[in-house]
Amino acid sequence: MPKSRPPYPTEFRRQMVELVRAGRDPNDLAREFEPSAQAIRNWVAEADRSEGRRDAKPPPADPGLTAVERDELVRLRRENRQLKLERDILSRATAWFARETGVLPSGSSGS
């Protein structure tokens, strides 16, 4: 079973990202410090996304959303859920009023 270690501090990760952006190779940093080169590359990619940088092409499975885009996606999903709920409530209310008044709406739009 692989040994686990506590996550690297945020400040340490930030310093590694700055070193890579200054031109240092992640493989060299991995030999000099403890994290793997892949972990350092992941930190750089995460920092790029959160800062809105999209210079490097993201992997195909990862859309590489920036923090602003992620926030907008969350907001739009919440709004979509609310609109669906309101539509469902209005549909039920229409059916209830139709039953109460004895007028049932036709199943088609008349076209």
C-alpha positions as CSV (number, residue, x, y, z in Angstrom):
1,M,0.0,0.0,0.0
2,P,1.5,3.4,-0.9
3,K,2.3,5.7,1.9
4,S,0.3,8.9,2.1
5,R,1.6,12.2,3.1
6,P,-0.1,15.5,4.0
7,P,-0.8,17.8,1.1
8,Y,1.9,20.3,0.2
9,P,1.3,23.8,1.6
10,T,-0.3,26.3,-0.7
11,E,2.7,28.7,-0.5
12,F,5.0,25.8,-1.5
13,R,2.8,25.0,-4.5
14,R,2.7,28.7,-5.5
15,Q,6.5,28.9,-5.4
16,M,6.8,25.8,-7.6
17,V,4.4,27.3,-10.1
18,E,6.4,30.6,-10.1
19,L,9.7,28.6,-10.7
20,V,8.2,26.8,-13.6
21,R,6.9,30.0,-15.1
22,A,10.3,31.6,-14.6
23,G,11.7,28.8,-16.9
24,R,12.7,26.0,-14.6
25,D,11.9,22.5,-15.8
26,P,9.4,20.5,-13.6
27,N,11.7,17.4,-13.8
28,D,14.6,19.4,-12.4
29,L,12.4,20.8,-9.6
30,A,11.2,17.2,-8.9
31,R,14.8,16.1,-8.4
32,E,15.6,19.1,-6.3
33,F,12.5,19.0,-4.2
34,E,10.1,16.2,-3.1
35,P,7.0,16.4,-5.3
36,S,6.9,14.6,-8.6
37,A,7.2,16.4,-11.9
38,Q,3.7,15.5,-12.8
39,A,2.4,17.0,-9.6
40,I,4.2,20.2,-10.4
41,R,2.8,20.3,-13.9
42,N,-0.7,19.8,-12.4
43,W,-0.2,22.7,-10.1
44,V,0.9,24.9,-13.0
45,A,-2.2,23.9,-15.0
46,E,-4.5,24.5,-12.1
47,A,-3.0,27.9,-11.5
48,D,-3.3,28.8,-15.2
49,R,-7.0,27.8,-15.1
50,S,-7.7,29.7,-11.9
51,E,-5.9,32.8,-13.2
52,G,-7.7,32.7,-16.6
53,R,-4.5,31.8,-18.5
54,R,-5.3,29.4,-21.4
55,D,-2.0,29.5,-23.2
56,A,-1.4,25.8,-23.1
57,K,-3.9,23.4,-24.7
58,P,-5.8,21.5,-21.9
59,P,-6.1,17.7,-22.1
60,P,-9.1,16.5,-24.2
61,A,-11.1,15.3,-21.1
62,D,-10.5,18.5,-19.2
63,P,-12.3,21.6,-20.6
64,G,-9.9,23.8,-18.6
65,L,-12.5,26.2,-17.2
66,T,-11.3,29.4,-15.6
67,A,-12.5,30.3,-12.2
68,V,-14.8,32.9,-13.8
69,E,-16.2,30.3,-16.2
70,R,-16.7,27.8,-13.4
71,D,-18.6,30.4,-11.3
72,E,-20.8,31.2,-14.3
73,L,-21.5,27.6,-15.0
74,V,-22.6,27.1,-11.3
75,R,-24.8,30.2,-11.6
76,L,-26.4,29.0,-14.8
77,R,-27.0,25.5,-13.5
78,R,-28.7,27.0,-10.4
79,E,-30.8,29.3,-12.6
80,N,-31.7,26.4,-14.9
81,R,-32.8,24.3,-12.0
82,Q,-34.9,27.2,-10.7
83,L,-36.6,27.7,-14.1
84,K,-37.4,24.0,-14.4
85,L,-39.0,24.1,-10.9
86,E,-41.1,27.2,-11.8
87,R,-42.2,25.6,-15.1
88,D,-43.3,22.5,-13.3
89,I,-45.2,24.5,-10.7
90,L,-47.0,26.5,-13.4
91,S,-47.8,23.3,-15.3
92,R,-49.4,21.8,-12.2
93,A,-51.3,25.0,-11.4
94,T,-52.7,25.1,-14.9
95,A,-53.9,21.5,-14.7
96,W,-55.4,22.2,-11.2
97,F,-57.3,25.3,-12.5
98,A,-58.5,23.4,-15.5
99,R,-59.9,20.6,-13.3
100,E,-61.5,23.2,-11.0
101,T,-63.2,25.2,-13.7
102,G,-64.2,22.1,-15.7
103,V,-62.2,23.2,-18.8
104,L,-59.5,20.7,-19.8
105,P,-56.8,22.1,-22.1
106,S,-56.4,20.3,-25.4
107,G,-53.4,18.0,-25.7
108,S,-52.2,19.7,-28.9
109,S,-51.3,23.2,-29.8
110,G,-53.9,23.3,-32.6
111,S,-51.5,23.0,-35.4
